[in-house]
Amino acid sequence: MGAILDHLWQSMLFAGLAGGLAWLTRRNLAAVRLWIWRIAALKFLLPLGLLFTLGAWIGYPVRHSAIPPPALLSGAISAATPALAPARKIVFSQPVLILAIVLVTLSAAACMLAIVRRERRARLELDAENVRAERDWSDRPPPPGFLQAAALTMAAVGSLTLPILAGAIGDRQARQAALAIDTTTLRSARIEMSETEHAPGTSLQVITSSDGVLIRNINLKDLVAMVYGIDQFEVFGGALPWLSTPYYDVRVAGPVSSPAVFDPYALRKPVTEFLAARFGVSIRVNGSCQDPCANQQSFVIERL
């Protein structure tokens, strides 16, 4: 019900934007206004939530999972969300939500009726322009100028990209919130590692559930790279002969808040302690030894 409320509300806001664009192009070709109203009507069939979901699926690109999205973008989207998607941010009681949907539905119906009337009027204006053009080809309103074209472009690009960007940033924020929880709950997780036979072509698997993580067919170098959120080529092991072989199955027992978006970076602390206890090696990141510092044998991670 909240999604319906947001969709109808956004469609009316979009209709208001269309009205402003139609007024801005009132002296231009009627075909421009005709398509403005057609797109405004089409918006009632296409919720922006689809674009938001697409943005969440694409995700916001960051170099490392611990890096948050830009604060300016996150703040702007958080400030705009209550106005653009009230049901997403504001908690309504059931009666108030039902009343809001009834009122917004009636308003949306009136808005849709107004759009249909304006679309019909623009179609009549276009027919009249075509009749005049048949008599005199120069008797036609001018096309949109620079200001009108810029406004139309900004409205089209913004309507498409802003929901996608909001979905991508929302997904990144949700993943970082889950990462923060998992980092805390898995700090003292119990880890078991057993050697496994590695067949050529066998791929690495990460299986996550609410009560733990299973990492199958991984060597120590890839394990360190995975839990520190870097590429395997950024990990160096010096003279350690067992860096790339053998392969292991790693079982981590502990609560996972959101298995679908689990980030192995949450395992860096327990894995670092486990490697120190079992193999007597430490991990150094840009020269800084990560606790516990076991001995002189170490993996070296260089981050520029």
C-alpha positions in Angstrom: 0.0 0.0 0.0 2.9 2.3 0.7 4.3 1.6 -2.7 1.0 2.5 -4.3 0.9 5.8 -2.3 4.4 6.7 -3.4 3.6 5.9 -7.1 0.5 8.0 -7.2 2.1 10.9 -5.4 5.2 10.8 -7.7 2.9 10.6 -10.8 1.1 13.8 -9.7 4.4 15.5 -9.1 5.5 14.4 -12.6 2.2 15.8 -14.0 3.0 19.2 -12.3 6.5 19.1 -13.9 4.8 18.4 -17.2 2.5 21.3 -16.7 5.4 23.6 -16.2 7.2 22.4 -19.3 3.9 22.7 -21.3 3.6 26.3 -20.1 7.3 27.0 -21.0 6.7 25.7 -24.6 3.3 27.3 -25.0 4.5 29.4 -28.0 6.2 26.5 -29.7 5.1 23.6 -31.8 2.0 21.8 -30.4 3.7 18.4 -31.0 6.0 19.2 -28.1 3.2 19.8 -25.7 1.3 16.7 -27.1 4.2 14.4 -26.2 4.8 16.1 -22.9 1.2 15.2 -21.9 1.5 11.7 -23.3 4.6 11.0 -21.3 2.8 12.4 -18.2 0.0 10.0 -18.7 2.4 7.1 -19.3 4.0 7.9 -16.0 0.9 6.7 -14.2 1.6 3.2 -15.6 5.3 3.2 -14.9 6.3 3.6 -11.2 9.7 5.1 -10.5 10.2 2.2 -8.1 11.3 0.2 -11.2 14.1 2.6 -11.8 15.0 2.6 -8.1 15.2 -1.2 -8.2 17.3 -1.0 -11.3 19.7 1.3 -9.5 19.9 -1.0 -6.5 20.7 -3.9 -8.9 23.4 -1.9 -10.6 24.8 -0.7 -7.3 27.0 2.3 -6.6 30.6 1.7 -7.7 33.2 2.1 -5.0 36.9 1.1 -5.0 36.5 -0.7 -1.6 33.4 -2.0 0.2 34.3 0.1 3.3 34.1 3.3 1.3 30.7 5.1 1.7 29.0 6.9 -1.1 29.6 10.7 -1.4 28.1 12.4 1.6 26.7 15.2 -0.5 24.7 12.8 -2.7 23.6 10.7 0.3 22.5 13.8 2.2 20.6 15.2 -0.8 18.8 12.0 -1.4 17.9 11.5 2.3 16.6 15.1 2.4 14.5 14.7 -0.8 13.1 11.2 0.0 10.3 12.3 2.5 8.9 14.7 -0.1 9.3 12.4 -3.1 8.5 9.0 -1.4 6.7 9.8 1.8 5.6 6.2 2.4 9.2 5.1 2.3 10.4 7.4 5.2 7.2 8.3 7.1 5.6 5.6 9.3 1.8 5.7 8.9 -0.7 3.9 11.0 -3.0 1.6 9.0 -6.1 3.9 9.1 -4.1 7.0 8.2 -2.4 5.1 5.4 -5.7 3.9 3.9 -7.1 7.5 4.2 -4.0 8.9 2.5 -4.3 6.4 -0.4 -8.0 7.2 -0.9 -7.3 11.0 -1.0 -4.2 10.6 -3.2 -6.1 8.2 -5.5 -8.9 10.7 -6.0 -6.4 13.5 -6.6 -4.5 11.3 -9.1 -7.8 10.5 -10.9 -8.5 14.2 -11.2 -4.9 14.8 -12.4 -5.2 12.1 -15.0 -8.5 13.6 -16.3 -6.8 17.0 -16.6 -3.9 15.4 -18.5 -6.3 13.7 -20.9 -8.0 17.0 -21.6 -4.7 18.8 -22.2 -3.5 16.1 -24.4 -6.7 16.3 -26.5 -6.3 20.1 -26.7 -2.7 19.8 -27.8 -3.8 17.3 -30.5 -6.4 19.8 -31.8 -3.8 22.5 -31.9 -1.4 20.2 -33.8 -4.2 19.5 -36.4 -4.8 23.2 -36.8 -1.1 23.8 -37.3 -0.9 21.2 -40.0 -3.9 22.8 -41.8 -2.2 26.2 -41.7 1.1 24.7 -42.9 -0.7 23.1 -45.9 -1.8 26.6 -46.9 1.5 28.3 -46.1 4.5 26.2 -45.1 6.0 29.1 -43.1 2.9 29.5 -41.0 4.1 27.3 -38.2 5.1 28.1 -34.5 8.9 28.0 -33.8 10.6 25.0 -32.4 11.8 25.1 -28.8 14.6 27.5 -28.2 17.7 27.0 -26.1 16.0 27.6 -22.8 13.1 25.3 -23.6 15.3 22.6 -25.0 17.6 22.7 -22.0 14.6 22.5 -19.6 13.2 19.5 -21.5 16.5 17.8 -21.5 17.1 18.3 -17.8 13.7 17.0 -17.0 14.1 13.9 -19.1 17.6 13.1 -17.9 16.7 13.9 -14.2 13.6 11.8 -14.3 15.5 8.8 -15.5 18.8 9.1 -13.7 17.9 10.4 -10.3 15.8 7.4 -9.3 18.5 5.1 -10.5 21.1 7.0 -8.6 18.9 6.9 -5.4 18.5 3.2 -5.8 22.3 2.7 -6.2 23.1 4.8 -3.2 20.4 3.2 -1.1 21.8 -0.2 -1.9 25.3 0.9 -0.9 24.0 2.3 2.4 22.1 -0.9 3.1 25.2 -3.0 2.4 27.3 -0.9 4.6 24.8 -1.1 7.4 24.8 -4.9 7.1 28.6 -4.9 7.0 28.8 -2.9 10.2 26.5 -5.3 12.0 28.3 -8.4 10.7 31.7 -6.9 11.5 30.6 -6.7 15.1 28.7 -10.0 15.4 31.4 -12.0 13.6 34.4 -10.5 15.5 34.7 -13.6 17.7 33.3 -16.1 15.2 34.5 -19.7 15.3 36.5 -20.7 12.2 37.2 -24.2 11.0 39.5 -24.9 8.1 40.0 -28.2 6.3 42.2 -29.1 3.4 40.4 -30.1 0.2 41.4 -31.5 -3.1 41.5 -28.9 -5.8 40.5 -30.1 -9.2 41.3 -28.1 -12.3 38.5 -25.8 -13.3 36.9 -25.9 -9.8 35.7 -22.4 -8.8 35.6 -20.7 -5.5 32.2 -20.7 -3.8 30.9 -18.5 -0.9 27.7 -19.9 0.7 26.1 -17.6 3.2 23.3 -18.4 5.6 21.9 -16.7 8.7 24.1 -18.8 11.0 27.4 -18.7 9.2 29.5 -18.6 6.0 31.1 -21.5 4.0 34.0 -20.6 1.7 34.9 -23.6 -0.5 38.0 -24.2 -2.6 40.1 -21.3 -1.6 43.9 -20.9 -0.9 45.4 -18.6 1.7 46.3 -15.9 -0.7 42.8 -15.6 -2.1 41.3 -15.8 1.5 43.4 -12.9 2.6 42.4 -10.9 -0.5 38.8 -11.7 0.0 38.4 -10.7 3.6 40.4 -7.5 3.0 38.4 -6.6 0.0 41.2 -6.4 -2.5 42.5 -8.2 -5.6 44.6 -11.3 -5.1 47.5 -9.6 -7.0 47.8 -7.0 -4.2 48.7 -9.7 -1.7 52.4 -10.8 -1.4 53.7 -13.7 0.7 57.4 -13.5 0.4 59.0 -16.9 0.9 55.9 -18.6 2.3 55.7 -21.8 0.2 52.1 -22.6 0.9 50.7 -19.3 -0.3 48.8 -20.6 -3.3 48.5 -24.3 -2.4 46.9 -26.3 -0.8 43.2 -25.4 -1.0 40.8 -25.3 1.9 37.2 -25.3 2.9 36.6 -22.5 5.5 33.6 -22.6 7.8 32.7 -19.5 9.8 30.1 -20.0 12.5 28.3 -16.9 13.6 25.2 -14.8 13.0 24.9 -13.0 9.6 22.4 -10.2 9.5 21.6 -10.2 5.7 23.0 -13.3 3.9 21.9 -11.9 0.5 24.2 -8.9 0.8 27.0 -10.4 3.0 30.4 -8.8 2.5 33.4 -11.0 3.3 35.2 -7.8 4.5 33.3 -8.5 7.8 35.6 -11.5 8.3 38.9 -9.7 8.3 39.3 -9.6 12.1 38.5 -13.3 12.9 40.4 -14.5 9.8 43.5 -12.5 10.8 43.4 -14.0 14.3 42.8 -17.5 12.9 45.8 -17.3 10.5 48.0 -16.1 13.3 46.9 -18.8 15.7 47.0 -21.7 13.2 49.9 -20.8 10.8 51.8 -18.3 12.9 51.6 -15.5 10.2 50.5 -11.9 10.5 49.1 -9.5 7.9 50.7 -6.1 7.1 48.7 -3.4 5.4 50.9 -0.7 4.0 53.5 -1.6 6.5 51.1 -1.6 9.5 50.8 -5.0 11.2 47.2 -6.1 11.9 46.6 -7.5 15.4 47.7 -10.0 16.4 51.3 -9.7 15.1 52.4 -13.3 15.1 56.0 -13.3 14.0 58.2 -12.2 11.1 56.3 -14.3 8.5 53.6 -12.2 7.1 51.3 -11.5 4.2 52.0 -8.0 2.8 49.2 -5.9 1.4 50.2 -2.8 -0.4 47.4 -0.2 -1.1 48.2 2.9 -3.1 
